[in-house]
Amino acid sequence: MNILITGGAGFVCSHLADTLFDKKHDLILLDNLLTGNKKNVEHLLNHKNVKFIKHDVQDHIEISEEIDFIFHFASAASPIAYQENPVNTLKAGSIGTINTLGLAKVKNADYLLASTSEIYGDPEISPQSEDYWGNVNPNGERSMYDEAKRFAEAATATYSRTYNLQTKIVRIFNTYGPRMQLNDGRVVTNFIVQALNGKDITIYGDGSQTRSFSYVQDTVNGIVALMESEHNEVFNIGNPIEITINELASKIIELTNSNSKLINKDLPQDDPKQRKPDISKAKTLLNWEPKVRLEDGLTKTIDWVSSQL
């Protein structure tokens, strides 16, 4: 297939591009490089079946080639990144989604939207299944991201119903691994960088809040399983093994042989207290579940971060 990936130079998408390239697909990688990095995909760009376009999805998208499948991933995806670029984040999820859906309509392409566990907000139930509507503050400091993603889901469902587009939505839970930005404020890279540098590890709140961390190749395998399936609906993709932030910090200190100490700071507004995916739907319908143990994934990530530092 000829596949367009928006946000194609980003962390998750660069691994997605590797997997799709290995499956012999032709790729068009589109990215404004606001948070993406062309170095993530430069190893692919000397191949004639991979093309890179620097472009922002909030602007009209012109693609001359035929397109069979569109992945819309373009967006800042960490609290620091979307709070530094709030309007662009809002527009990537809203105008960018409309533009890419319009392109799918013109090209008669199938479409997969990268949504997020953030659409569940600070959840009142755990684990979160796809039929949970969430607990989101529409005016909060994170709303430019989570409400844009909720709009993106609504737009995708509306275009699907109205124009008979074949669309899929993946709600991605906390993903980590090589090629993450080291300064984007995500907890895994924050802790690893601080531990490797022998600095105090900063924990926001008391550290009892939980997350469920999925290694990037596990996440990508789930996304590709959805792409290749006949299912045009919403799927959680993440790792259901829950861990507290304090436990994560302790594990990273152990794996890095660091002498870092833990310090606590105030919890940001609307930071969820619990995040755990119900992946029974993906296990049943996509025959997918994560394989990489947290310790193994963290070790690979620590090795990569160390090489970057």
C-alpha positions in Angstrom: 0.0 0.0 0.0 0.9 3.7 -0.3 0.6 5.0 3.2 0.7 8.6 4.6 1.7 9.1 8.2 1.2 12.6 9.7 3.6 13.2 12.6 5.8 10.8 10.7 9.1 11.9 12.3 7.8 11.6 15.8 8.7 9.1 18.5 5.9 6.5 18.0 5.6 7.1 14.2 9.2 6.6 13.5 8.9 3.1 14.9 5.6 2.6 13.0 7.4 3.7 9.8 10.1 1.1 10.4 7.6 -1.7 10.8 5.5 -0.6 7.8 8.8 -0.3 5.7 9.7 -3.8 6.7 6.3 -4.9 5.4 7.2 -3.4 2.0 4.7 -0.5 2.1 5.5 2.8 0.4 5.6 5.6 2.9 4.9 9.4 2.8 6.0 10.9 6.1 4.6 14.3 6.8 5.7 16.4 9.8 6.2 20.1 10.7 9.1 19.1 13.0 7.7 21.0 15.9 8.2 18.1 18.2 9.3 15.4 15.7 12.9 14.9 14.6 14.0 14.1 11.1 16.9 12.1 12.6 14.3 9.5 13.8 13.6 8.5 10.2 16.7 9.6 8.2 17.8 5.9 7.9 14.6 5.4 5.8 14.9 8.5 3.6 17.5 7.1 1.1 15.0 4.5 0.0 13.0 5.4 -3.1 9.7 4.2 -1.5 10.0 6.6 1.4 9.3 10.3 1.0 9.4 13.1 3.6 7.3 16.3 3.5 7.7 19.1 5.9 4.2 20.4 6.4 1.8 21.4 9.2 -1.5 19.5 9.1 -3.5 22.6 10.0 -2.7 23.9 6.5 -4.3 22.4 3.4 -2.6 19.2 2.4 -1.7 18.5 -1.3 -0.5 15.0 -2.1 -0.1 14.1 -5.8 0.3 10.3 -5.2 -2.5 7.9 -4.7 -3.0 7.0 -1.0 -4.4 3.8 0.3 -4.1 4.4 4.0 -3.7 7.5 6.3 -2.4 7.4 9.8 -3.1 10.8 11.5 -0.7 11.1 14.5 0.4 14.7 14.1 0.3 16.5 17.5 2.4 17.5 20.4 1.9 14.6 22.8 3.5 15.5 26.2 2.4 18.0 28.8 5.4 20.3 28.3 5.1 20.1 24.5 1.4 20.9 24.3 1.6 23.6 26.9 4.4 25.3 25.1 2.5 25.0 21.8 -1.2 25.1 22.9 -2.8 26.6 19.8 -0.9 24.4 17.4 -1.8 21.3 19.5 -5.5 22.4 19.4 -5.4 22.9 15.7 -3.5 19.7 15.0 -6.3 17.7 16.7 -9.2 19.7 15.2 -8.3 21.4 11.8 -5.6 18.8 11.2 -8.1 16.0 11.7 -10.6 17.6 9.4 -7.9 18.2 6.7 -6.7 14.6 6.9 -10.2 13.2 6.8 -10.9 15.3 3.8 -7.8 13.9 2.1 -9.0 10.4 3.0 -12.3 11.2 1.3 -10.7 12.6 -1.8 -8.2 9.7 -2.1 -10.7 7.0 -1.0 -8.2 6.0 1.6 -8.7 4.0 4.8 -8.0 6.1 7.9 -6.5 5.5 11.4 -6.7 8.2 14.1 -4.2 8.2 16.9 -6.2 9.1 19.9 -5.0 8.9 23.5 -5.8 7.6 27.0 -6.1 11.4 27.9 -9.6 11.3 26.5 -10.5 9.5 29.7 -9.3 12.5 31.8 -8.9 11.7 35.5 -10.9 8.5 35.3 -13.5 7.6 37.9 -13.3 3.9 37.0 -10.4 1.5 36.5 -9.4 -0.1 34.3 -10.7 2.1 31.5 -12.6 0.3 28.7 -13.5 1.7 25.3 -17.1 2.3 26.3 -16.1 4.7 29.2 -16.8 8.3 28.3 -14.2 9.9 30.6 -14.0 12.6 33.2 -12.4 15.6 31.4 -12.0 19.2 32.4 -12.8 21.1 29.1 -11.3 24.3 30.4 -8.2 23.0 32.2 -4.5 23.4 31.5 -4.5 20.1 29.5 -7.7 20.7 27.6 -6.0 21.9 24.4 -4.8 18.3 24.0 -7.4 16.0 25.4 -10.4 18.0 24.1 -8.7 18.2 20.7 -8.4 14.5 20.7 -12.0 14.0 21.8 -13.1 16.3 18.9 -10.8 14.3 16.6 -12.7 11.1 17.5 -16.0 12.8 16.9 -14.8 14.1 13.6 -13.6 10.7 12.6 -16.8 9.0 13.5 -18.9 11.7 11.8 -16.9 11.4 8.5 -17.2 7.6 8.7 -20.9 7.7 9.0 -21.5 10.6 6.5 -19.1 9.5 3.7 -18.8 5.8 4.4 -15.1 6.1 5.1 -13.3 3.1 6.6 -11.9 4.5 9.9 -10.2 3.2 13.0 -9.4 4.9 16.3 -6.6 3.8 18.6 -6.4 5.1 22.1 -2.7 5.0 23.0 -1.7 4.6 26.6 1.7 5.8 28.1 4.3 4.6 25.6 8.1 4.7 26.1 11.3 3.6 24.4 14.2 4.8 22.2 13.7 8.1 20.2 11.6 9.8 22.9 12.5 13.5 23.3 14.7 13.8 26.4 13.3 17.2 27.5 9.6 16.8 26.9 8.6 16.2 30.5 7.4 12.6 30.2 8.0 10.7 33.4 10.1 7.8 32.0 12.7 10.1 30.3 12.6 12.6 33.1 13.5 9.9 35.6 16.1 8.3 33.4 17.9 11.5 32.6 17.9 12.6 36.2 19.1 9.2 37.4 21.9 9.0 34.8 23.1 12.5 35.8 23.0 11.8 39.5 20.3 14.4 40.1 17.3 14.3 42.4 14.3 12.6 40.8 11.4 14.9 40.7 8.0 13.3 41.6 4.9 15.4 41.2 2.4 14.7 44.0 3.1 11.9 46.6 4.0 9.4 43.9 1.0 7.1 44.7 -0.6 7.9 41.3 -0.4 5.0 38.8 0.5 4.6 35.2 0.6 1.6 32.8 3.7 1.8 30.5 3.8 0.2 27.1 7.1 -0.4 25.3 7.0 1.3 21.9 7.3 -1.8 19.7 4.4 -3.4 21.6 2.3 -0.2 20.9 3.3 -0.2 17.3 2.4 -3.9 16.9 -1.0 -3.2 18.3 -1.5 -0.3 15.9 -0.5 -2.4 12.9 -2.7 -5.3 14.1 -5.6 -2.8 14.0 -4.6 -1.4 10.6 -4.5 -4.9 9.1 -7.8 -6.0 10.7 -11.4 -5.7 9.4 -12.4 -3.8 12.5 -13.4 -0.1 12.0 -13.9 1.0 15.6 -12.1 2.2 18.8 -9.4 0.1 20.5 -7.3 0.7 23.6 -3.6 -0.1 23.0 -1.5 -0.2 26.1 0.0 -2.3 28.8 -2.5 -3.2 31.7 0.3 -3.8 34.3 -0.1 -0.9 36.7 2.8 0.7 38.6 3.0 3.7 41.0 5.2 6.6 40.1 7.2 5.9 43.2 7.8 2.3 42.1 8.8 3.5 38.7 11.4 5.9 40.2 12.8 3.1 42.4 13.1 0.7 39.5 14.9 3.3 37.3 17.3 4.1 40.2 18.1 0.4 40.5 18.6 -0.2 36.8 20.9 2.8 36.4 22.8 2.1 39.7 22.1 5.8 40.6 22.4 7.5 43.9 19.6 9.9 43.1 17.2 10.8 45.9 13.4 11.4 45.4 11.9 14.9 45.9 8.3 15.8 45.7 6.6 18.8 44.0 3.0 19.9 43.6 0.8 17.8 41.3 -0.2 19.7 38.1 -3.8 20.5 37.5 -6.0 17.6 36.2 -3.1 15.1 36.4 -4.9 11.7 36.5 -4.5 9.7 39.7 -4.9 6.4 37.9 -4.4 5.2 34.3 -4.9 1.5 33.3 -6.2 0.2 30.0 -8.7 -2.6 29.6 -7.3 -4.3 26.6 -9.6 -7.3 26.5 -11.1 -6.0 23.2 -7.7 -5.9 21.5 -6.8 -9.3 22.9 -10.0 -10.8 21.6 -10.5 -9.1 18.2 -6.9 -8.3 17.2 -5.1 -11.2 18.9 -2.8 -8.6 20.4 -1.3 -8.1 23.8 2.0 -6.5 25.0 5.0 -8.8 25.3 7.9 -6.7 26.6 8.4 -6.7 30.4 8.8 -3.2 32.0 12.3 -4.0 33.2 13.4 -5.1 29.7 11.9 -2.1 28.0 13.4 0.3 30.6 16.8 -1.3 30.1 16.6 -0.7 26.4 15.4 2.9 26.9 18.2 3.6 29.5 20.8 2.4 27.0 19.4 4.6 24.3 19.1 7.7 26.6 22.7 7.1 27.8 23.9 7.1 24.2 22.2 10.4 23.6 23.6 12.0 26.7 
